[in-house]
Amino acid sequence: MFSREIIKLARSMDFYLTDGEQEKVNREYEQAIEAVPFTEEEKEAVLKMLTYAIDFRSPHTVTHTITTTVISLVLAERLCSDPEEVRDVYSGAMLHDLGKIGIPVEILEFPGKLSLRP
């Protein structure tokens, strides 16, 4: 089930917003997200689904994501006293390559240096 408020915000988002407008949209988005009652298990499932979607396309990305997540988690457990901060670091590490989902595999797995020449 999707929140009507989030769907409304998503449909109204414009990439040409002023800073003040963007801040307002961000506040409204945060309020709408906080109003959606996800359990911890549901949050974990969504996180894993997004990570699988990122990593499904490339074995190199899977290895990188696992390594980055493990190192980040161990550091967070040693440096952060708040369990919520540790969870945030874990989530951020799992999603740090989210932008790769839109990059063609030919570029992601290109064995040499990329250049602008055809």
N, C-alpha and C positions, 0 to 999 in steps of 0.2 A: 504494500500500500504506500502511495506517495503522498506527501503533504501538499495540499493545495497551495499553501503559501510558497513552498519551494518551487513548484511548477510555475506559478505566476512570476516569481522572481527570475527564474531561468528564461522564461519567454520574454521578459521585459529587459533583459540585460543588453547593454549596448557597449561596444568596445570603444566608443568615443565619448565616454563620460568624463566630466571634469573631476578633479580630485574630490571636491565636496560631494558630488553625486555618487562617486565610487565609494566613499566612506559610508554614505547613507545606505547604499545597496549592501555593502559588507555587513553593517550593523543589522539590517533586516534579515539577511541571510543567516547570520549567527543566531538571531532570535528564533528564526524558523527551525533551524537545525536542532537547537536546544529543546524545542517543543516536541520533537519527534522522539518517542520513547523506545530507543534501541536498547536491548540488553547487551551486556558485555559480550555474550556469545555471538549475537548478531553483528556487533561491531567487528569482532574478530573474523567472522565469516566474510563480511564485505571487504575487509583489508586483504584477506587471502585471495578472494576472487579477483580483486584489482591486480594483485601481485602476479597471480597466475596469468592474467591477460597480458601483462607486460612481458613476462618471462617465457610464455608459450612459444614465441616466435624465434628465440635464439638460445642455444645451449650456453653460449658465452655469457649472456645476460643473466641466466639462472645462477651460474657459478658466482658471478659478480654480486648479485643481489644477496645470495646466502652469505658470502664472505663479509660484505658490508654490514649486513644485519647482525651477524654474530659479533663482529668486532665492536659495533656501536652498542649492542646490548651489554656486553661485558664492561665496556667503559662507563656506560650509564649506571650500571649496578654498582660500580666502584665509586663513582663521582656524585651521584644523585641520591639524596636521602629520601626523597619523596617517590613512592611507587608510581604515582601518576606521571611524574616526569620521566621515569624509566619507560613507562608504556608509550609516552609521546615520542621518545627517541626511537623506540622499537618501530612504531608506526611510520615515523619519518624515514627510517632506514629502509623499510620494506617498500616505500613508495618513492624513494629518491629518484628513480629512473622513469617515472610515469610519462615524461615527455617522449621517451623512446617509442612509445606505442604508435606514434604517427610517423616514424622514420622507416623508410623501406629497408627490408632485411639486407638487400644488396649493399646498402651503405653501412648498416650496423656491423656487418661481418666482413667488410672490405679488408683484405689482408695488408694493404699498404697505406701510404699517405693519401688522403683525399685532396684533390685539387679542383680548380674551377675549369680546367681544360677538359674538353670532351674526349 
